[in-house]
Amino acid sequence: MARTLGPCRISFNEVLDDISDRVLRGDAPEVEVTIHPIVHVAARRPQLLVEHAKAYGDLVLEEGRRTLASLVVHAVLYAAAAVLGVLGLVLAGVAVLLYAAVPGELRDAWLLVALPCATMVAAGACVIVARVLPIDVNLDVLGRQVRADIDMIHQAEQP
């Protein structure tokens, strides 16, 4: 099937035949083709690109683990604060019920105040520690590595 090129009535096959004839006769103009060093390395040693990609994967996993550990610590601290806060409220309610139910002077009545207060102070301490600890959700190392690779590629382009 002959395709025409634009308004001309020359077929696509004729153009291909003309180009192949010129190449075979040696009449084709010389075209200098430069291959980027990265493409050259990829063609000759593809295992280097695989190793580089694996190193990037390891770097992402390591930063992900560090971020996940930071988030888990914060979640545990906030969960402990919530549990201790609820426990403090329950103990305070029990203390009020005991104070109202027992007639007369209670022996060791200070425990009715101390125990709920201690759990509330512990809950507050968990919240303060969780707020003071930084959440490590940054990809600085990965960003520096990407910038270093880009700089290396730009240096490889220069003669």
Contacts in CASP RR format, 6 or more apart in sequence:
PFRMAT RR
TARGET T0000
AUTHOR 0000-0000-0000
METHOD contacts of the structure
MODEL  1
MARTLGPCRISFNEVLDDISDRVLRGDAPEVEVTIHPIVHVAARRPQLLV
EHAKAYGDLVLEEGRRTLASLVVHAVLYAAAAVLGVLGLVLAGVAVLLYA
AVPGELRDAWLLVALPCATMVAAGACVIVARVLPIDVNLDVLGRQVRADI
DMIHQAEQP
2 11 0 8 1.000
2 12 0 8 1.000
2 13 0 8 1.000
2 14 0 8 1.000
3 11 0 8 1.000
3 12 0 8 1.000
4 10 0 8 1.000
4 11 0 8 1.000
4 12 0 8 1.000
5 11 0 8 1.000
5 12 0 8 1.000
5 15 0 8 1.000
19 28 0 8 1.000
22 28 0 8 1.000
35 43 0 8 1.000
36 156 0 8 1.000
36 157 0 8 1.000
37 156 0 8 1.000
37 157 0 8 1.000
38 153 0 8 1.000
38 156 0 8 1.000
41 48 0 8 1.000
41 49 0 8 1.000
42 48 0 8 1.000
42 49 0 8 1.000
56 142 0 8 1.000
56 145 0 8 1.000
59 141 0 8 1.000
59 142 0 8 1.000
59 145 0 8 1.000
60 142 0 8 1.000
62 141 0 8 1.000
63 139 0 8 1.000
63 141 0 8 1.000
63 142 0 8 1.000
66 136 0 8 1.000
67 136 0 8 1.000
67 137 0 8 1.000
70 133 0 8 1.000
70 134 0 8 1.000
70 135 0 8 1.000
70 136 0 8 1.000
70 137 0 8 1.000
71 135 0 8 1.000
71 137 0 8 1.000
73 133 0 8 1.000
74 130 0 8 1.000
74 133 0 8 1.000
74 135 0 8 1.000
77 126 0 8 1.000
77 127 0 8 1.000
77 129 0 8 1.000
77 130 0 8 1.000
77 133 0 8 1.000
78 126 0 8 1.000
78 127 0 8 1.000
78 130 0 8 1.000
80 123 0 8 1.000
80 126 0 8 1.000
81 123 0 8 1.000
81 124 0 8 1.000
81 126 0 8 1.000
81 127 0 8 1.000
81 130 0 8 1.000
82 123 0 8 1.000
84 119 0 8 1.000
84 120 0 8 1.000
84 122 0 8 1.000
84 123 0 8 1.000
84 124 0 8 1.000
84 126 0 8 1.000
85 119 0 8 1.000
85 120 0 8 1.000
85 123 0 8 1.000
87 119 0 8 1.000
88 115 0 8 1.000
88 116 0 8 1.000
88 119 0 8 1.000
88 120 0 8 1.000
88 123 0 8 1.000
89 116 0 8 1.000
91 115 0 8 1.000
91 116 0 8 1.000
91 119 0 8 1.000
92 116 0 8 1.000
93 116 0 8 1.000
95 112 0 8 1.000
95 113 0 8 1.000
95 115 0 8 1.000
95 116 0 8 1.000
98 106 0 8 1.000
98 112 0 8 1.000
99 106 0 8 1.000
99 109 0 8 1.000
99 112 0 8 1.000
106 112 0 8 1.000
END
